[in-house]
């Protein structure tokens, strides 16, 4: 696993304390996290405005993915080179966000459908997301 300084230098971004602090927190977490949870985890080491600026910088160099929960909370997660495209499960009880992989044939069919839609509407689709909503089982550590 790469460290924060290496990620920044490989992407030709200046190495600053706030970027290192945020990146290291995201590297430690490795799971999707809401911006509010990240801010809380940083314990005032980075001002909220600086956090948003750093997250935007990380999105611009394509090492950070951002999406929204059903409750409209912004969620971020690092994009790792060794990870394949994935989707998410959202638990409406505990707020858990779980990364999931879809079957290869499903992704292949979806890619074909995206190409068909692009052609039909003369539209360039840059990304897609599939989110599944529901509740955890009785075994969920967060729901008990």
N, C-alpha and C positions, 0 to 999 in steps of 0.2 A: 504494500500500500504506500502511495506517495505521501510525502509530507506537504504541509501548506506552502512552504517557501518554494519547493520544487514545482508545485502546481502553478503558482503565480509566475515564476521565472519562465517556465515552459510556454506560458501564454503571453509572455512579454508585458506583464502587468507589474507596476511598481510594488515592491514589498513594503507594506505599511503595517503598523501594529494592529489597527482595527481589522484589516483583511486577514492577518494571521490568526487573531483571536476568533473571528467568526468561522474561518475555514477549519481551524482545529476543533472547534465545537461541533461543526457539521461532520467532520471526519470521525470524531469520537462517537457520535450518535449513529451514523450510517443508515438511519431510517427516516422516513418522512417526518417532518416536525413543523408545527405551525410557527409563524413568525412570533406570535406572542409567547409560545413555549420557549423558543430560542432566546428571545429577549430576557425572559425570566431565568433561563439557564446561564446566561452571560452575567447575571447579577450586577448590572450597571457598569460593566467593564467597557461597554460601547453604548453611546447615546442612540436612541431610537432612530433619529434622522440619519446617523452614520450607518447604523445597521441596514437601513433601507438602501442607502447609497452603495454599500458593500455588496448586498445581495444583487442589486442591479448590475454592478460591475461583473459579478460572477455569472449572471445570466448572459451578459454580453459576450463573454469569452466561452460560453456554452459548456460550463462545468456545473451549472445549477439548473434544475427543473423547478418550475413553480406551477401550482394548480390551486384550485379552490375546493374547500369541503362543502357539503350540502348546507352548512350553516354560514357559508360565505367567509370562512376563515382562510387566510392565505397560508398555504403549505409549501415548504421548500424541501428539496432533497438534492444531494450531490449526484452528478452523473459520473459513474465510474466507467473507465474504458473496458473493463472486463464484464460489464453488465449488458444484457440484451434489453431490447425494448420491453417494457412491462406496463401493467395496469394496476388498479387499486381496488381494494375492498374498503368500505366505510361502515363502521358500526355506529348505529344511531343511539345505542345505549351508553357506551363508554368513550366513544370518539376515536377508537383505535383505527389506524390506517395501515393496511397490510398490502405489501407488494405482492402481485401475482403474475405468473406467466401464463399466457394462453397457449393452447396447442398450436403447433407449427402450421397445421393445415388451416386452422381458423385465421391466423395472421396472414397466411398466403391468400386466402379468400378475401379477407378484408383489404389487403393491398390491391388486389384486382378491382374490387369495388371502388376504392378510392381513385384509381386510375380512370375507371369508367366515369365517375362523377366529375373528375377534372376535365375530361374531354367533353362531356355533355354540357358543362357550364362554362367552359373556357376559363378555368379557375385553377390556380396553383395551390394545392394543399401542402402546407409545410409541416404539419404535425397532426396527430390525432390522439385521443384519449378514450379509454373505456373505463368507466367507474361503475362498480357494483355496490348497491346500498342494501343494508340489512342489519342483523344483530348477531352478536357473538353467541357461542354456545354456553352452556352452564359451566364449561371448563375455563372460561376466560378469566385470566388473572386480574384484569381491570374492572370487570363487572361485579365481582364478589365483594 
